[in-house]
Amino acid sequence: MKTKHKALSLLIAVIIIMSAIAASKYLAGMKEPIRRRPGGQENLRAVSVTEVINSSVQSRIPISGRVQAVNYNEIYAEVSGILIRGDVLFKEGIAFSAGDVLLRIENSEARLTLAAAKSQFLNQITQILADIKIDYPDNFQNWENYLRSIDISRDLPELPKPVSEKERYFLAAGNIYTSFYNIRSQESRLRKYTVRAAFDGVITEANIHEGTLVRVGQKLGEYIDPSRYELEAGVSQAGIAFVSIGNRADMGSSDVEGRWKATVARISPQIDPGTQTVRVILNVAGEGLRDGMYLDGFILTDPMENSVRIPRELLLSGDRIWVSVNDSLRSLPVNIVKYAEKEVVVRGIPDGILRVNEVLTGVREGTALKIVRAEN
């Protein structure tokens, strides 16, 4: 009985195994066979490339700075007195032409003191005229004409030149030269009671008003020429080698719409010890500029001939790049002309070579490539 049960179990197991084998063969026959790509194309690395064309490259050096008026005056009092009204009110925003009176300080005391000194000098000349006629007759007529030309309300004319050393000593002994230059000094001081505009401009700060007592050394205001501005910016030591006087710059503001053209006017010969940059001063012009405005932009450097600009991230070991030669990956040495923050300018890449446009990892020389061309 047991023998029959064993035989039956064995038969059932054999039937199950045979059925499983038959089912697997049937299912395998239903699958579509894998189609192999000819030539091993499934293993190629697809990369984007650009055909290199060398040209004249102008790099952009970023700069920023504050606009300042080229002609700028801080007005200080050189004499003391009461401020009186001039031809136009001294107020912020008022425009003046060159030579216009900005401020007047009451000067009656200084004017009368000068008139007294001139009268005394006139008396001195009158007293020595008789001696000159006797001792220096050749120069008498010049001194007589000089005496007649003196006008107390005007500046003294120049003294006649002595015809001999003896005459010069005679004039010095009579204190003629001392009196003359004392009066010239007073004349110069009297002119300081009237402050005139040195150039066409506008008042940007007024610290005093009519009737106020002015003290020596007191700041009275500020005056600028609103038609000419300059901007001072710092350029790195690496970038300054490519900047020359006359280079153009394009500037803008984050607060005001518009663009302004600038030109490099001066380059400092020193390096700022704090920032380790070189100061570059640019002339900037255009509508809408104001003193104190902050601008940023870039300088267009001198052209770098037979060069090409590439992203800095594509450099290998500092001075090589990946290129495609006959659909095969090759590294090519290059000559670095200029570094920038995100790009470099290089020489040494032949025209027509296909430069790889992306960063490749896990590749080596000779890797077969599937080329995807990009626009230059």
C-alpha positions as a LaTeX table, in Angstrom:
\begin{tabular}{lrrr}
\hline
Residue & $x$ (\AA) & $y$ (\AA) & $z$ (\AA) \\
\hline
Met1 & 0.00 & 0.00 & 0.00 \\
Lys2 & 2.76 & 2.37 & 0.88 \\
Thr3 & 4.56 & 1.49 & $-2.33$ \\
Lys4 & 1.52 & 2.49 & $-4.42$ \\
His5 & 1.28 & 5.88 & $-2.62$ \\
Lys6 & 4.96 & 6.65 & $-3.28$ \\
Ala7 & 4.62 & 5.80 & $-6.98$ \\
Leu8 & 1.58 & 8.07 & $-7.30$ \\
Ser9 & 3.33 & 11.00 & $-5.62$ \\
Leu10 & 6.37 & 10.59 & $-7.84$ \\
Leu11 & 4.18 & 10.59 & $-10.96$ \\
Ile12 & 2.39 & 13.77 & $-9.89$ \\
Ala13 & 5.73 & 15.55 & $-9.26$ \\
Val14 & 7.04 & 14.58 & $-12.70$ \\
Ile15 & 3.87 & 15.89 & $-14.35$ \\
Ile16 & 4.18 & 19.25 & $-12.51$ \\
Ile17 & 7.85 & 19.67 & $-13.52$ \\
Met18 & 7.13 & 18.85 & $-17.17$ \\
Ser19 & 4.22 & 21.31 & $-17.21$ \\
Ala20 & 6.44 & 24.11 & $-15.79$ \\
Ile21 & 9.16 & 23.51 & $-18.40$ \\
Ala22 & 6.60 & 23.57 & $-21.21$ \\
Ala23 & 5.05 & 26.82 & $-19.90$ \\
Ser24 & 8.42 & 28.59 & $-19.64$ \\
Lys25 & 9.34 & 27.66 & $-23.21$ \\
Tyr26 & 5.98 & 28.96 & $-24.43$ \\
Leu27 & 6.40 & 32.28 & $-22.68$ \\
Ala28 & 9.98 & 32.68 & $-23.88$ \\
Gly29 & 8.84 & 32.20 & $-27.43$ \\
Met30 & 6.41 & 35.08 & $-27.08$ \\
Lys31 & 9.20 & 37.70 & $-26.26$ \\
Glu32 & 10.56 & 39.89 & $-29.11$ \\
Pro33 & 14.28 & 39.26 & $-29.59$ \\
Ile34 & 16.62 & 42.12 & $-28.53$ \\
Arg35 & 17.82 & 44.12 & $-31.52$ \\
Arg36 & 21.48 & 45.08 & $-31.25$ \\
Arg37 & 22.55 & 48.47 & $-32.66$ \\
Pro38 & 25.17 & 48.05 & $-35.31$ \\
Gly39 & 28.70 & 49.20 & $-34.44$ \\
Gly40 & 28.14 & 49.43 & $-30.66$ \\
Gln41 & 26.29 & 52.83 & $-30.82$ \\
Glu42 & 24.56 & 52.19 & $-27.49$ \\
Asn43 & 27.88 & 52.80 & $-25.67$ \\
Leu44 & 28.70 & 56.25 & $-27.18$ \\
Arg45 & 28.81 & 59.34 & $-24.91$ \\
Ala46 & 26.59 & 62.14 & $-26.27$ \\
Val47 & 28.19 & 65.56 & $-25.77$ \\
Ser48 & 27.45 & 69.10 & $-26.92$ \\
Val49 & 30.26 & 70.77 & $-28.92$ \\
Thr50 & 30.90 & 74.17 & $-30.52$ \\
Glu51 & 33.13 & 74.91 & $-33.47$ \\
Val52 & 35.87 & 77.33 & $-32.37$ \\
Ile53 & 36.37 & 80.55 & $-34.35$ \\
Asn54 & 39.18 & 82.77 & $-33.02$ \\
Ser55 & 38.56 & 86.51 & $-33.12$ \\
Ser56 & 39.29 & 89.81 & $-31.38$ \\
Val57 & 37.86 & 89.49 & $-27.87$ \\
Gln58 & 36.97 & 92.39 & $-25.59$ \\
Ser59 & 36.59 & 91.33 & $-22.00$ \\
Arg60 & 34.27 & 93.02 & $-19.52$ \\
Ile61 & 35.65 & 94.10 & $-16.14$ \\
Pro62 & 32.89 & 94.81 & $-13.58$ \\
Ile63 & 33.16 & 98.14 & $-11.73$ \\
Ser64 & 31.04 & 100.22 & $-9.37$ \\
Gly65 & 31.41 & 103.59 & $-7.70$ \\
Arg66 & 29.87 & 106.93 & $-6.75$ \\
Val67 & 29.41 & 109.82 & $-9.18$ \\
Gln68 & 31.22 & 113.02 & $-8.20$ \\
Ala69 & 31.30 & 116.44 & $-9.84$ \\
Val70 & 34.61 & 117.23 & $-11.55$ \\
Asn71 & 34.38 & 120.91 & $-10.56$ \\
Tyr72 & 33.48 & 121.04 & $-6.88$ \\
Asn73 & 34.03 & 123.86 & $-4.36$ \\
Glu74 & 33.54 & 123.93 & $-0.63$ \\
Ile75 & 33.09 & 127.62 & 0.20 \\
Tyr76 & 34.79 & 128.90 & 3.40 \\
Ala77 & 34.97 & 132.43 & 4.78 \\
Glu78 & 38.43 & 134.03 & 4.72 \\
Val79 & 37.23 & 137.21 & 6.45 \\
Ser80 & 34.64 & 137.99 & 9.12 \\
Gly81 & 31.59 & 140.25 & 9.01 \\
Ile82 & 27.83 & 140.34 & 8.49 \\
Leu83 & 26.51 & 138.52 & 5.40 \\
Ile84 & 24.59 & 140.90 & 3.15 \\
Arg85 & 22.40 & 140.10 & 0.17 \\
Gly86 & 24.15 & 139.52 & $-3.14$ \\
Asp87 & 22.78 & 139.76 & $-6.65$ \\
Val88 & 20.97 & 136.40 & $-6.16$ \\
Leu89 & 19.96 & 134.57 & $-2.99$ \\
Phe90 & 22.51 & 132.04 & $-1.77$ \\
Lys91 & 20.19 & 129.03 & $-1.59$ \\
Glu92 & 20.47 & 125.34 & $-2.47$ \\
Gly93 & 19.55 & 124.67 & $-6.10$ \\
Ile94 & 20.25 & 128.23 & $-7.33$ \\
Ala95 & 22.40 & 128.32 & $-10.48$ \\
Phe96 & 25.16 & 130.87 & $-11.17$ \\
Ser97 & 27.41 & 131.72 & $-14.09$ \\
Ala98 & 31.17 & 132.10 & $-13.83$ \\
Gly99 & 32.01 & 135.48 & $-12.26$ \\
Asp100 & 28.60 & 135.98 & $-10.62$ \\
Val101 & 28.55 & 137.11 & $-6.98$ \\
Leu102 & 27.67 & 134.21 & $-4.69$ \\
Leu103 & 28.06 & 136.01 & $-1.35$ \\
Arg104 & 28.82 & 139.49 & $-0.01$ \\
Ile105 & 30.18 & 140.26 & 3.46 \\
Glu106 & 29.86 & 143.79 & 4.83 \\
Asn107 & 33.27 & 145.46 & 4.19 \\
Ser108 & 32.94 & 149.17 & 5.08 \\
Glu109 & 35.59 & 149.06 & 7.80 \\
Ala110 & 38.14 & 147.28 & 5.60 \\
Arg111 & 37.37 & 149.61 & 2.69 \\
Leu112 & 37.92 & 152.75 & 4.76 \\
Thr113 & 41.14 & 151.38 & 6.25 \\
Leu114 & 42.45 & 150.77 & 2.74 \\
Ala115 & 41.46 & 154.26 & 1.62 \\
Ala116 & 43.40 & 155.76 & 4.55 \\
Ala117 & 46.48 & 153.72 & 3.66 \\
Lys118 & 46.31 & 154.89 & 0.04 \\
Ser119 & 46.01 & 158.50 & 1.13 \\
Gln120 & 49.10 & 158.13 & 3.29 \\
Phe121 & 50.99 & 156.51 & 0.42 \\
Leu122 & 49.96 & 159.39 & $-1.86$ \\
Asn123 & 51.46 & 161.76 & 0.67 \\
Gln124 & 54.71 & 159.75 & 0.73 \\
Ile125 & 55.09 & 159.95 & $-3.04$ \\
Thr126 & 54.40 & 163.70 & $-2.96$ \\
Gln127 & 57.13 & 164.25 & $-0.36$ \\
Ile128 & 59.88 & 162.40 & $-2.30$ \\
Leu129 & 58.98 & 163.90 & $-5.67$ \\
Ala130 & 61.15 & 166.99 & $-5.10$ \\
Asp131 & 64.20 & 164.86 & $-4.20$ \\
Ile132 & 63.69 & 162.68 & $-7.26$ \\
Lys133 & 63.58 & 165.78 & $-9.49$ \\
Ile134 & 67.00 & 166.92 & $-8.15$ \\
Asp135 & 68.81 & 163.60 & $-7.65$ \\
Tyr136 & 67.19 & 161.44 & $-10.36$ \\
Pro137 & 65.94 & 163.81 & $-13.04$ \\
Asp138 & 65.89 & 161.06 & $-15.71$ \\
Asn139 & 63.05 & 159.32 & $-13.87$ \\
Phe140 & 61.17 & 162.36 & $-12.53$ \\
Gln141 & 58.55 & 162.41 & $-15.27$ \\
Asn142 & 57.66 & 158.74 & $-14.66$ \\
Trp143 & 57.10 & 159.42 & $-10.95$ \\
Glu144 & 55.05 & 162.53 & $-11.62$ \\
Asn145 & 52.82 & 160.58 & $-14.02$ \\
Tyr146 & 52.51 & 157.80 & $-11.44$ \\
Leu147 & 51.38 & 160.27 & $-8.77$ \\
Arg148 & 48.66 & 161.57 & $-11.06$ \\
Ser149 & 47.47 & 158.03 & $-11.91$ \\
Ile150 & 46.74 & 157.08 & $-8.28$ \\
Asp151 & 42.98 & 156.75 & $-7.66$ \\
Ile152 & 42.00 & 155.92 & $-4.09$ \\
Ser153 & 38.91 & 154.03 & $-5.33$ \\
Arg154 & 40.98 & 151.71 & $-7.53$ \\
Asp155 & 43.89 & 149.31 & $-7.10$ \\
Leu156 & 47.34 & 150.89 & $-7.04$ \\
Pro157 & 49.23 & 150.74 & $-10.35$ \\
Glu158 & 52.71 & 149.21 & $-10.47$ \\
Leu159 & 55.58 & 151.42 & $-9.23$ \\
Pro160 & 57.89 & 152.98 & $-11.82$ \\
Lys161 & 61.14 & 151.02 & $-12.21$ \\
Pro162 & 64.20 & 152.78 & $-10.74$ \\
Val163 & 66.85 & 153.77 & $-13.31$ \\
Ser164 & 69.76 & 153.04 & $-10.94$ \\
Glu165 & 70.65 & 151.12 & $-7.80$ \\
Lys166 & 71.07 & 154.43 & $-5.96$ \\
Glu167 & 67.46 & 155.37 & $-6.74$ \\
Arg168 & 66.22 & 151.95 & $-5.60$ \\
Tyr169 & 68.04 & 152.36 & $-2.25$ \\
Phe170 & 66.52 & 155.83 & $-1.90$ \\
Leu171 & 63.00 & 154.42 & $-2.37$ \\
Ala172 & 63.61 & 151.57 & 0.07 \\
Ala173 & 64.91 & 153.99 & 2.73 \\
Gly174 & 61.75 & 156.04 & 2.36 \\
Asn175 & 59.54 & 152.95 & 2.96 \\
Ile176 & 57.95 & 153.33 & $-0.46$ \\
Tyr177 & 58.12 & 149.59 & $-1.18$ \\
Thr178 & 56.83 & 148.68 & 2.30 \\
Ser179 & 53.83 & 150.97 & 1.97 \\
Phe180 & 53.11 & 149.81 & $-1.58$ \\
Tyr181 & 52.99 & 146.08 & $-0.71$ \\
Asn182 & 51.01 & 146.70 & 2.48 \\
Ile183 & 48.35 & 148.37 & 0.36 \\
Arg184 & 48.44 & 145.51 & $-2.17$ \\
Ser185 & 47.83 & 143.09 & 0.72 \\
Gln186 & 44.84 & 145.11 & 1.91 \\
Glu187 & 43.44 & 145.23 & $-1.63$ \\
Ser188 & 43.64 & 141.45 & $-1.84$ \\
Arg189 & 41.93 & 141.08 & 1.52 \\
Leu190 & 39.13 & 143.47 & 0.53 \\
Arg191 & 38.33 & 141.29 & $-2.50$ \\
Lys192 & 37.67 & 138.35 & $-0.16$ \\
Tyr193 & 34.57 & 140.11 & 1.19 \\
Thr194 & 32.93 & 139.26 & $-2.14$ \\
Val195 & 32.77 & 135.57 & $-3.12$ \\
Arg196 & 32.35 & 134.96 & $-6.85$ \\
Ala197 & 31.56 & 131.81 & $-8.84$ \\
Ala198 & 34.71 & 130.27 & $-10.32$ \\
Phe199 & 32.67 & 128.41 & $-12.98$ \\
Asp200 & 29.11 & 127.85 & $-14.16$ \\
Gly201 & 27.38 & 125.78 & $-11.51$ \\
Val202 & 24.72 & 125.35 & $-8.86$ \\
Ile203 & 24.60 & 125.58 & $-5.06$ \\
Thr204 & 24.26 & 122.12 & $-3.49$ \\
Glu205 & 24.56 & 123.19 & 0.15 \\
Ala206 & 23.88 & 126.54 & 1.84 \\
Asn207 & 24.84 & 126.83 & 5.50 \\
Ile208 & 24.24 & 130.56 & 6.08 \\
His209 & 21.65 & 133.23 & 5.37 \\
Glu210 & 21.45 & 137.00 & 5.07 \\
Gly211 & 22.22 & 138.96 & 8.25 \\
Thr212 & 24.28 & 136.18 & 9.87 \\
Leu213 & 27.70 & 136.90 & 11.36 \\
Val214 & 30.37 & 135.15 & 9.33 \\
Arg215 & 33.53 & 133.98 & 11.09 \\
Val216 & 36.93 & 133.26 & 9.53 \\
Gly217 & 37.15 & 129.59 & 8.53 \\
Gln218 & 33.40 & 129.01 & 8.66 \\
Lys219 & 31.96 & 126.74 & 5.95 \\
Leu220 & 29.36 & 128.67 & 4.00 \\
Gly221 & 28.24 & 126.04 & 1.48 \\
Glu222 & 29.10 & 123.85 & $-1.50$ \\
Tyr223 & 29.07 & 124.66 & $-5.21$ \\
Ile224 & 29.40 & 122.21 & $-8.17$ \\
Asp225 & 29.37 & 122.14 & $-11.94$ \\
Pro226 & 26.45 & 119.79 & $-12.82$ \\
Ser227 & 27.61 & 119.27 & $-16.41$ \\
Arg228 & 30.79 & 117.26 & $-15.74$ \\
Tyr229 & 31.03 & 114.17 & $-13.57$ \\
Glu230 & 33.56 & 111.44 & $-12.85$ \\
Leu231 & 33.42 & 108.06 & $-11.14$ \\
Glu232 & 36.13 & 106.31 & $-9.13$ \\
Ala233 & 36.19 & 102.50 & $-9.15$ \\
Gly234 & 38.52 & 99.73 & $-7.98$ \\
Val235 & 39.90 & 97.17 & $-10.46$ \\
Ser236 & 41.73 & 94.01 & $-9.46$ \\
Gln237 & 45.46 & 93.68 & $-10.08$ \\
Ala238 & 44.81 & 90.93 & $-12.62$ \\
Gly239 & 42.28 & 93.01 & $-14.54$ \\
Ile240 & 44.17 & 96.33 & $-14.55$ \\
Ala241 & 46.72 & 94.95 & $-17.03$ \\
Phe242 & 43.99 & 95.01 & $-19.68$ \\
Val243 & 42.66 & 98.51 & $-18.91$ \\
Ser244 & 44.01 & 101.58 & $-20.73$ \\
Ile245 & 43.17 & 105.28 & $-20.71$ \\
Gly246 & 40.42 & 105.82 & $-23.23$ \\
Asn247 & 38.67 & 102.45 & $-22.71$ \\
Arg248 & 34.89 & 102.71 & $-22.87$ \\
Ala249 & 32.55 & 101.71 & $-20.07$ \\
Asp250 & 28.80 & 101.13 & $-19.83$ \\
Met251 & 27.17 & 102.14 & $-16.53$ \\
Gly252 & 23.73 & 101.81 & $-14.98$ \\
Ser253 & 21.86 & 102.21 & $-11.71$ \\
Ser254 & 19.63 & 99.84 & $-9.78$ \\
Asp255 & 17.50 & 102.81 & $-8.66$ \\
Val256 & 17.16 & 104.87 & $-11.86$ \\
Glu257 & 16.33 & 103.73 & $-15.38$ \\
Gly258 & 18.83 & 104.43 & $-18.15$ \\
Arg259 & 22.41 & 103.73 & $-19.17$ \\
Trp260 & 25.38 & 106.10 & $-19.18$ \\
Lys261 & 28.59 & 106.01 & $-21.21$ \\
Ala262 & 31.92 & 106.53 & $-19.48$ \\
Thr263 & 35.58 & 106.72 & $-20.51$ \\
Val264 & 38.67 & 105.82 & $-18.49$ \\
Ala265 & 40.43 & 109.15 & $-17.79$ \\
Arg266 & 43.09 & 108.28 & $-15.20$ \\
Ile267 & 44.64 & 105.17 & $-13.65$ \\
Ser268 & 46.34 & 105.34 & $-10.26$ \\
Pro269 & 49.94 & 104.07 & $-10.13$ \\
Gln270 & 49.36 & 102.72 & $-6.61$ \\
Ile271 & 47.50 & 99.76 & $-5.14$ \\
Asp272 & 45.00 & 100.45 & $-2.40$ \\
Pro273 & 46.42 & 98.59 & 0.64 \\
Gly274 & 42.97 & 97.99 & 2.09 \\
Thr275 & 41.23 & 96.50 & $-0.96$ \\
Gln276 & 44.29 & 95.43 & $-3.00$ \\
Thr277 & 42.74 & 97.08 & $-6.05$ \\
Val278 & 43.87 & 99.85 & $-8.38$ \\
Arg279 & 41.84 & 103.06 & $-8.55$ \\
Val280 & 40.47 & 103.90 & $-11.99$ \\
Ile281 & 38.79 & 107.28 & $-12.60$ \\
Leu282 & 36.27 & 107.53 & $-15.43$ \\
Asn283 & 34.57 & 110.54 & $-17.01$ \\
Val284 & 30.82 & 109.87 & $-17.16$ \\
Ala285 & 28.20 & 112.01 & $-18.86$ \\
Gly286 & 24.52 & 111.96 & $-19.75$ \\
Glu287 & 21.09 & 113.17 & $-18.75$ \\
Gly288 & 19.85 & 112.28 & $-15.29$ \\
Leu289 & 23.21 & 112.09 & $-13.50$ \\
Arg290 & 23.44 & 113.60 & $-10.02$ \\
Asp291 & 26.30 & 114.15 & $-7.64$ \\
Gly292 & 26.50 & 111.24 & $-5.19$ \\
Met293 & 24.62 & 108.77 & $-7.42$ \\
Tyr294 & 25.85 & 105.14 & $-7.23$ \\
Leu295 & 26.49 & 103.36 & $-10.56$ \\
Asp296 & 27.69 & 99.92 & $-11.55$ \\
Gly297 & 28.67 & 98.47 & $-14.91$ \\
Phe298 & 31.73 & 97.21 & $-16.76$ \\
Ile299 & 34.80 & 98.41 & $-18.65$ \\
Leu300 & 35.42 & 97.06 & $-22.15$ \\
Thr301 & 39.12 & 96.14 & $-22.16$ \\
Asp302 & 41.64 & 96.44 & $-24.96$ \\
Pro303 & 40.96 & 93.85 & $-27.73$ \\
Met304 & 42.76 & 90.51 & $-27.33$ \\
Glu305 & 43.52 & 89.25 & $-30.84$ \\
Asn306 & 43.21 & 85.59 & $-31.97$ \\
Ser307 & 41.41 & 84.60 & $-28.81$ \\
Val308 & 38.22 & 82.90 & $-27.72$ \\
Arg309 & 36.10 & 83.22 & $-24.58$ \\
Ile310 & 35.09 & 80.00 & $-22.76$ \\
Pro311 & 33.39 & 79.22 & $-19.42$ \\
Arg312 & 35.94 & 78.92 & $-16.63$ \\
Glu313 & 34.44 & 75.62 & $-15.45$ \\
Leu314 & 35.57 & 73.88 & $-18.65$ \\
Leu315 & 39.27 & 74.18 & $-17.78$ \\
Leu316 & 41.03 & 70.91 & $-16.94$ \\
Ser317 & 43.97 & 71.09 & $-14.55$ \\
Gly318 & 44.13 & 74.82 & $-15.12$ \\
Asp319 & 45.31 & 74.96 & $-18.75$ \\
Arg320 & 43.64 & 72.22 & $-20.82$ \\
Ile321 & 40.18 & 71.68 & $-22.30$ \\
Trp322 & 38.25 & 68.75 & $-23.81$ \\
Val323 & 37.85 & 68.74 & $-27.62$ \\
Ser324 & 36.48 & 66.27 & $-30.13$ \\
Val325 & 38.83 & 64.90 & $-32.79$ \\
Asn326 & 37.32 & 62.39 & $-35.24$ \\
Asp327 & 34.44 & 61.78 & $-32.80$ \\
Ser328 & 36.94 & 60.90 & $-30.09$ \\
Leu329 & 37.62 & 62.78 & $-26.84$ \\
Arg330 & 40.98 & 64.58 & $-26.63$ \\
Ser331 & 42.48 & 67.10 & $-24.16$ \\
Leu332 & 44.06 & 70.21 & $-25.69$ \\
Pro333 & 46.51 & 72.60 & $-23.93$ \\
Val334 & 45.57 & 76.31 & $-24.09$ \\
Asn335 & 47.25 & 79.61 & $-23.25$ \\
Ile336 & 45.28 & 81.60 & $-20.63$ \\
Val337 & 45.18 & 85.28 & $-21.62$ \\
Lys338 & 42.80 & 86.57 & $-18.95$ \\
Tyr339 & 40.83 & 85.19 & $-16.02$ \\
Ala340 & 37.39 & 86.51 & $-15.10$ \\
Glu341 & 34.92 & 85.44 & $-12.45$ \\
Lys342 & 32.96 & 83.05 & $-14.69$ \\
Glu343 & 34.98 & 82.87 & $-17.89$ \\
Val344 & 38.48 & 82.91 & $-19.32$ \\
Val345 & 39.98 & 84.23 & $-22.53$ \\
Val346 & 42.37 & 81.74 & $-24.13$ \\
Arg347 & 44.60 & 81.35 & $-27.17$ \\
Gly348 & 45.96 & 78.23 & $-28.85$ \\
Ile349 & 42.75 & 76.54 & $-30.03$ \\
Pro350 & 42.87 & 76.02 & $-33.83$ \\
Asp351 & 39.97 & 77.39 & $-35.85$ \\
Gly352 & 37.41 & 74.72 & $-36.65$ \\
Ile353 & 38.18 & 72.47 & $-33.68$ \\
Leu354 & 35.11 & 71.15 & $-31.85$ \\
Arg355 & 35.22 & 72.30 & $-28.22$ \\
Val356 & 33.20 & 70.33 & $-25.66$ \\
Asn357 & 30.60 & 72.59 & $-24.01$ \\
Glu358 & 29.97 & 70.64 & $-20.82$ \\
Val359 & 31.79 & 69.34 & $-17.78$ \\
Leu360 & 32.54 & 65.61 & $-18.24$ \\
Thr361 & 33.12 & 63.15 & $-15.42$ \\
Gly362 & 34.27 & 59.55 & $-15.56$ \\
Val363 & 35.81 & 59.90 & $-19.05$ \\
Arg364 & 39.30 & 59.60 & $-20.42$ \\
Glu365 & 41.32 & 60.28 & $-23.57$ \\
Gly366 & 40.01 & 58.41 & $-26.56$ \\
Thr367 & 36.42 & 58.01 & $-25.36$ \\
Ala368 & 34.13 & 57.63 & $-28.36$ \\
Leu369 & 31.61 & 60.45 & $-28.66$ \\
Lys370 & 28.21 & 61.06 & $-30.13$ \\
Ile371 & 28.44 & 64.68 & $-31.30$ \\
Val372 & 25.64 & 67.18 & $-30.67$ \\
Arg373 & 26.54 & 70.50 & $-32.30$ \\
Ala374 & 25.56 & 73.76 & $-30.59$ \\
Glu375 & 25.47 & 77.29 & $-32.03$ \\
Asn376 & 28.66 & 79.38 & $-31.70$ \\
\hline
\end{tabular}
